[in-house]
Amino acid sequence: PSRVGIERIPGGIGSGSANRSLVVITKRPSTGSLADRVQKGHRTRHSQCHPKGQTVTPIKHVVFDIGRVLITWDPDAPYRRLIPDDAERTHFLANICSSAWNLEQDRGRPWAEAEALLIADHPNHEANIRAYRKHWREMVASDIPETVAIMREVMASGMDVTLLTNFAADTFREAQVMYPFLTETRGVTVSGEVKVLKPDPQIYRIHTEGFSLDPPATLF
């Protein structure tokens, strides 16, 4: 039968010479333990990128993102109820409570400051602006069971697992209460706490150094 598997996609998670990859969910037949498949994929990618005879560093550390990886993220969710008109809702989320505005909270800006800035420019939208934080939990309404299962299988295999995420500090702590599996790994780097966002190379350095990761032996 088919089961959740993993694929490795070439791509860097920051600056530097270490080759790293993304973990993605696939529905495909798979055999052997997940840890074995991680190492096999790593060896395959290494053979494609490096001269023959160069030593392959086994994967020891796996880093998971959180939003849309371990839990859902849908900022439209509460606004489908609060702003039923599709065009009006799309305009509001694109031009008022936009992704760029929310990203600054992920960088560490306090919600009170963020709301005040928008309300000053859009006083007629005050209620809906405040609704973003007030109804935030509706935006992360469920976990993604298949990826959570992968994370736990990687942990059970003995590999070191940590989390790295763009997330406001206060809402992340709420997410940990909603989803206790976010406390099961060795630790997490939260952008709102370190005041740096992915994909700035600095946040990868902070995570690598903070958790003493060996970059060539790390999969993201």
C-alpha positions, -999 to +999 in steps of 0.1 A: +000+000+000+010+036-005+021+056+025+036+090+032+071+093+018+096+120+014+114+135-015+145+158-015+144+189-036+177+207-043+178+241-027+197+261-001+182+273+032+207+300+036+242+312+025+272+290+028+287+260+011+265+233+027+241+216+004+207+212+019+172+203+008+135+207+014+114+179+028+080+175+010+052+151+015+044+127-013+019+099-016+038+070-030+047+034-023+077+033+000+097+007+017+122+008+046+124+032+075+121+069+069+156+074+083+170+050+057+152+069+030+165+102+042+201+089+040+195+073+006+182+105-008+210+124+007+236+101-009+218+103-043+218+141-042+254+142-031+265+120-060+248+144-084+265+175-070+300+163-060+329+145-076+332+108-072+352+098-041+341+127-020+329+116+014+291+117+021+282+132+054+253+113+069+222+134+079+220+139+117+198+169+120+163+176+104+148+210+106+110+215+100+092+246+091+057+250+108+032+271+088+016+251+060+040+222+069+029+210+103-002+232+108-025+250+084-023+287+077-053+304+061-057+341+069-089+342+049-107+318+073-122+343+098-128+369+071-150+346+050-174+351+079-166+387+087-165+400+051-187+377+030-182+396-002-154+380-021-141+411-038-142+432-006-125+405+014-098+401-012-091+438-013-090+440+025-064+412+028-044+424-001-043+461+008-050+465+045-042+435+066-018+423+040+008+396+041+035+423+042+018+439+072+015+406+090+051+397+082+063+426+104+046+409+134+066+378+125+096+401+126+087+411+161+065+442+158+039+443+186+003+438+176-009+470+193+015+490+172+006+471+140-031+477+146-026+514+154-007+520+122-035+506+101-064+521+120-048+556+116-049+551+078-082+531+076-104+541+105-135+527+089-120+493+090-110+493+127-132+463+137-119+441+109-083+452+115-085+442+152-102+410+141-070+397+126-053+391+159-086+385+178-096+356+155-061+344+147-067+309+159-092+304+131-063+309+107-045+279+121-075+256+125-059+222+121-027+203+120-014+185+089-014+149+102+008+134+075+037+158+081+033+155+119+036+117+114+068+123+094+083+145+121+075+119+147+090+091+126+122+111+121+124+117+158+117+080+166+146+071+142+170+089+165+177+119+143+179+153+160+148+174+151+143+211+156+118+237+142+125+270+124+096+294+116+084+328+107+059+334+135+049+362+158+062+354+193+029+355+212+008+337+186+035+309+184+031+303+221-006+300+216+000+276+188+021+254+211-009+251+234-032+243+205-007+218+191+014+202+218+035+183+192+052+217+186+069+212+220+081+177+212+113+186+193+146+196+208+137+233+203+126+260+179+138+293+165+109+318+161+115+348+139+094+371+162+117+363+191+150+367+173+137+396+152+149+381+119+128+366+091+134+337+067+150+338+042+176+362+057+207+341+061+211+354+096+182+334+109+197+302+096+230+311+113+211+318+145+194+284+143+225+265+134+247+280+161+219+280+187+213+243+183+249+233+175+239+219+141+265+205+116+253+222+084+265+195+059+246+169+081+214+190+082+182+186+062+156+214+060 
